[in-house]
Amino acid sequence: MRISRQKGTKDIFGEDIKIWQYIEKNIREICSAYCIEEIRTPVFEATELYARGVGDDTDIVNKEMYTFLDKGGRSITLRPELTAGVVRAYIENGMSSLTSPVKLWYEANMYRYEKMQKGRYREFAQFGIEFFGSKSYLADIEVMMLAYDLFKRLNLLDDITLNINSIGCSTCRAKYIEKLKEYVKPNLSKMCDTCKVRYEKNPLRMLDCKEENCKHVLQEAPMITDFLCEECSIDFENVKSTLEELNIKYIVDKKIVRGLDYYNKTVFEFISNNFNFAVCAGGRYDKLIETLGGISTPAVGFGLGMDRLVLILKEKLVNKLEKNVDVYFVVLEKKAYTVCRNIVSSLRDNNIATDIDICNRSFNAQLKYANRINAKYICIVGEEELNNNTCILKNMQDGKQRKINLLSEDILKEIVINE
């Protein structure tokens, strides 16, 4: 009986893995350029971390987490997101004593039992950054700039739209929620069952509902930006004016609230124009560290869906990322293998992508294989070449070939000159 992969998971290989590697390379380079250090946290945490950190009234905690009891009877959850885990690590490892801001990045798999959608799986990967220790709007700008610069490196600026909003502080939201509930109450019976629960427990989340009836009811709802206190209003204006000064286009989307309870003030989403989903989203969360037992520390960050980014890039990069073999050794004599194998090792030590037959193919089969793997050069070694310590080096792009010494440095020199 064949065993299949589980629903909501995937195997990554072939062309897709090249796109993943391309994105990961750019992530590492840009985080290094921004002076951000990597962090890796456990794949599972105490369930309480997410109940307290993400919010026990959110869909993630109520419906989507993979939670189980371990053999010691402890409630354990596979991470559904990573901000709470990074905050836990920040507190537990005493990072508050480090020079601020503490800037961390990660790329890791998350797990949510949710409805499958395009680019969304039950096991999915996120790239994220978290900045701790700055309450300035400039930290918000830096975080958005990093995502913007990553999209720029990936040549996606024309495919992405930045949407921003402010959901204010707890004081702003208290006043706004009162008005929102007052507006919704006469039409509450027309809304979905989930929003009826949200009305009592987490009214802001109603704004994020995808049900058509709920969207219709909320079409003329008051906007939270009309209820911002002076501090939050000034902060949001600073964010907008700075983005404009940096020539970064944005749209104010007053219905962005994000699906996690810990956000406050500036929130943002980078939306795919073609797929109409959020590729990257985040914002400020100044109270989360205190909520999880640390000292009050301002923070801001984002999470970027790697699976969705791969989906966007796939058509653009499928041909550009095809990996060519630099040199393929066509070995015609068994006794030539050891000599050639040593040269192959030397070329690989010089970062030359080199391959050699390991299937005992015939001469013609080796040539066909070299074409299939898009080898730039083939190095042919038969009995005559071996006796004379030479090889035939053929350029597969223009068809030109010449006999050279069977030495790694001579082969390397020919390749470098022709590049």
N, C-alpha and C positions, 0 to 999 in steps of 0.2 A: 504494500500500500504506500503510495507516494505521500510524503508530508509536504504541505504547502506553507509558504510564509503567511504570517498572520495578517488579517485585514487591517489596513491602515499603516502597514509597514512596506518597505521596498528594498530591493537590492540595487546598489549603485555600482555601475561598471561601464566599460566602453566609453562612448562619447560623453555620457553624463559625468563620469568621474573626472574627465579632463576639465570640464567646466567648473566642477567643485574645486579642483586643485588650483585652477586659475583664480577663482574668487578668494580662496584661502590665502594664496600667495599675496594678493593685493591687500587683504585684511591685515596680514602680518606686517607688510611694508608700511601701510598707512598708520597703524597703531604705533609702530616704532617711530615714525616721523612725528607723531603727536605726543611722544614720550609717555605712552600708556603701557603699563605692565600687565602681563597675562595672569589670570587666576583660574584654577581648576578646583571645583568643589565636588562632593559626593553626588552620585546619581540618585540617592534616596536620602530623605531627611525625616525628622519627626513630623507627623501630620500637623501638629499644633503650629509649626512654623508657618504653614500656608494658611491655616485657619485664621491666625492672628495677623499675618502679614498681608496676604492677598485679600482677605475679607471673607468671612463665613457666609455672607449673603450673595457672593458672586457665583456665576455659573460654573466657573472653574472649580471652586471648592464644593459646591452643591451637587454638580452633575458629572464632572469630567475627570476627576483625579483617580489615579490607580493607587488605591489604598489597601493595605493588608496588615494583619498582625504577624509579627515575626515569632520565632520560637520562644521568645521571652515574654510574649503577650503585649509587646509594645506596638502602637499604631505607627506604621511606616508608610510613606508616600513617595512614589517616583516623582521626581521634580516636574511640575507642570509649567514652570517658568524659573528664571534663575536670579532675579533681583533679590528675592527674599533670602535665597541661599548665600548670595554674595554678602548681603547685609549681615547675616548670621556669622559668616567668616570674618567680616570686618570687626564685629563686636568681640567675638570669641578670641581672636588673635591679637587684640589690642592695637589695631591699626589706627585708632584715634590718636595714639601718641606719635604717629608719623607726621611728617611735614605735610600740611594741607596745600593744595587739594590732593587727596589720594585718588589716583586714576587707574582703573582696572578694566580689562577686557576679557572676554571669554568667547569660545565657540563650543557648543555642546548640544547633545540631544535632550529633548524634553518629551513628556508623555501626557497626552490628554485623550480621554475617551470621548470623542466628539464626532459630530456628523462630518463625513468626508466631503471635502470640497476641492476645487481645482487648486493645486499647490498647497493643500492642507492635509496633513496625515496625523495619525494617532501617535506615531513616533516621528518627531520632526526636529530639525536642527535650527538653532538660533545663534547669530553673532550678536553680542551685546557689549555695551560699555556702561560703567557706573562711575560717576565722579562724586566724591564725598568731601565736604568741608567748605564749599563756596555757596553763599546765599545770593551772589550777584547774578543778574540776568546774563552776564557775560559767559557764565558757565553753560547756560542754556544755549547760547549762540555757538559756543565751542562744540558742544555735543551735536547740534544740527549741522554745523560746518563739517564735522568728520563724516557724517552720513552723506552729505552733499558731495564732498571730495571723493568719497568712495564711488558714488554713482558717476562722477566725472571721470575717474580712472577707468571705469567700465564702459564709458561712452554711452551712458543712459540718461543724461540730463534731459533730452528731448522726450523721453519715455516716462518721466516721473514728475509728479506735481506735489509740492509741499503745502500741506494744509496745517494751520495752527489755530489754537484757541487758548483761552484762559478759563480755568474753572475755579479761580480764586482761592481764598483761604477758607478756613472753617467758618469764620464770621460771615463772609460773603455768601457762602453756600447755604448757611442756615436761613438767611433772608430769602434767597432765591428759591430754595426748596419749598418754603411756605407758599410763595406765589405760584410755583409750578403745580403743586398739589391743588391749590385753589382753582387753577385753570383746568386741570384734568378732571377734577371730581365730577362735574355734570356729565362727562362722557366716559367715565371709568368702565361702565358696563359694556361699552363697545370694544374695549381693549382685550388683548389676549390674557390668558390666565397667568402667564409669567409676569406681565406688566402689572397685573392686579396685586401680585405679591410684592413686586418692586415698589409699587405705590406706597406700601406701608414700611418696607425695610430699606430700600435704596432707590429713592425716586429718580435720581440722576440717570440711572441705568435705563429708564424708560426711553430716554432720548436716543439710545443706541439700538433700539428694537428694530428688527428688519421686517416685521409683520406689516402688511399694507394698511390694515385698519388702524394700527397704532401710529404709523407714520402720518396717516390722514388726520387723526385726532390732534397730533402734536405739531401739525404744519404751522400753525400760528401761535405756538406756545411762546411765552416770554423767554428771552435769551439771558444766560448767566452773565454775559459781558455787560449787561445793563445794570447789574447789581454789584459790580466790583467795588471794593473799598478803595480809598485813595492810593494806598501802597500797592495793591494788586494792579490797579489801573495804570499807575506810572510804570510799574514793572513791565506790563504787557506792551505799553507804548514804546518803551525802550527796546524791547525785543523786535517789534515791527520796524522801527526806524533804523535799527542796526542792520537788519536783514536788507533793507532798502539801500543803505549805504554800501553794503557789500555786493549789491547787484544780484541778490538771490531772490528770485520771484517766489511769491507765496500767495495763498488764498486764506482768508479768515473763515473758517468753518465753525460756526457757533454751536454746532451739534456734536462736535467731538468731545467726548467725556472720558474715553478709554474704559476698558472693562475691569479695571483693578481699583480697589478702594484706596490705595495708598497715594494716588496722584493729587497734586495741588498746583495752583498757578498755571504756568505754561505747559500745554500738552501739544503734541504734534504728530502728524502722520505723513509719510511719503507714499503717495498713491500711484499705482501703475495705471497709466492712461489707457492701455490696451485691455488689461484684465480687470480693471476697476476693483482692485483689492489693495489693502495696505501692505506694502513690502517691509516698511520700517516704521516703528511707532515708539513713542516714549514721552518723557516729560519730567517734571520736577516732583520729588516726593520727600518733603522736608521733615515729615513726622515718623517715617517708617523705622528709622534706627531707634528712636525713643520707644516706639510701640513694641519693638522686639527686645527691649531691655538695655539698650545702650544710652549714651548721653545724647542729648538733643544735637543733631548734626544735619545741616542742609545737604541735599543730594539731588542729582539729576542723571538721567541715563536713557538708553533706548534698547530695544530688541529688534533685530532684523531677521526676517524669515528666510533662511538659506534656500529652502525648497522653492519658495516663490521667486527668489532672485534667479535661481537656476532656470526656472521655467521661462522667465523673461529673456534671459541671455541665450537660451538654447538655439533659437533660429539664427541669431546674430553671429554666434561663435562656432557653430558646428564645423565649418570648414577651416576657420582661422586657427583653431586650437588642435588641429590634427597633428599628432606627433610623428615626425619623420625619423627614421633611423639614419644616422650619419653614414655608417659604414656597415656593410654586410659581407662577411667572409664566405666566399664560395670555395670550399675545400674539396679537392678531387682525389687526394691521396690520404689514406689512413695515417701514414707516418708523418704527414704534414700537420695533423691536428694539434699536436702538442706545441709545435713552434707557433702556429697561428693563435692557439689559445693563450699563450703568454703575451703575444702582441695585443690581443683583444683586451686582456687585463690592463695592460699599460695604457691603451687608449681610453679605457673606462676611467682609469685614475686621473686622466686629463679631461674628464667630463665630456668625452665624445661618446654619443649614443651608438653602441656597437653591438652587433648580433652575429651569431655563428650557428651553422646548422647543427642541430642535436637530434635529427630524425633520420639520419642516413639517407637523405634524398639524393636522387640522381642530379647530374649537372643541370639538365633542363628544368627539373623540379625546383632546384635552388634558385635559378634565374627567375622563374615564375613567382616564387615566394618573395624574392627581393623586390619585385614589382608590386606585389600585393601590400607589402609593408612600407612602400614608398621610400625605399633606401635611396639616399642621395648618391652614394658611391657603392660599388661592389669591388671587392679585392679578391681576385681569382688566383688560387695557388694550386698548380698541378705538379706533376713529377718534374718537368723541365724547370719550372720556376723554383721549386724546392732545391733542386741540385745546384742552381745558380744563385740561390739566396735572393730571389727577386719575386715580384708579384705583378699582376696586371691590375692597375687601378683604373676603373671605368667610371666616368661621370654619367650618371643615369639621366641627367636632365638634358645634356647636349649630345650624349653618345660618344664623346671623345674618350680615348683611352691611351694609356702609356705604361711602359714597363719601368718600374722603379725598384729600389732596394727593398727587401722584405724586412724593414726595420720600422718600429713604431714611430720614431722621430721623423723619418722620411714621409710616411703616410700622413702623419699629423701636419707636417709642413705643407704638403700638397693641398690638404683640406682647408687649412687656414688661409693660404694664398688665394684659393678659388672662392672663398667666402667673401 
